Amino acid sequence: MAPQPGVTVRRAAPGDVPRLVELLTLGASRPGKEDRTDEAGYRRALAEIDAAARNEVLVAVDGGEVVGVCQVFAVRHLQERGGLCAEVESVHVHPDARGRGAGSVLLRAAVEQARAWGCYRVQLTSDKSRRAAHRFYARHGFTATHEGFKLRL
């Protein structure tokens, strides 16, 4: 799908936090995962992310409105001769904006940021129930090569 011409990507700003929390809440895989009443926690997180090297929250903007969000960060691996590996997290597009290319523009921007950092790989995880998201990632060249495991603390 060709991206909509008006979609741009930029780093998230503190003023975006209410919309980011809305997007995270709308995209949450389980009820109660996000807390829209604790905006301060999200603001602290965004400030910490902004202060860190190789860690960014990106937003997709369409018609002046933030319609998508993702986080991209890189970590140094011991493997691959000490290479950098990027992780893309929390990819969410507002339900009203899906299918119009914002997610594609956002994901490509995250991959390009990883490339600019010199990463040898970009990886992401997606809830097993999100079949449409899996097809979206596959269309963008991602392959399901591993089985993921999590331990909630």
Secondary structure, DSSP 8 states (H G I E B T S, - for coil): ----TT-EEEE--GGGHHHHHHHHHHH-SSTTSS-TT-HHHHHHHHHHHHHSTTEEEEEEEETTEEEEEEEEEEEE-SHHHH-EEEEEEEEEE-GGGTTTTHHHHHHHHHHHHHHHHT-SEEEE---TT-HHHHHHHHHTT----S-------
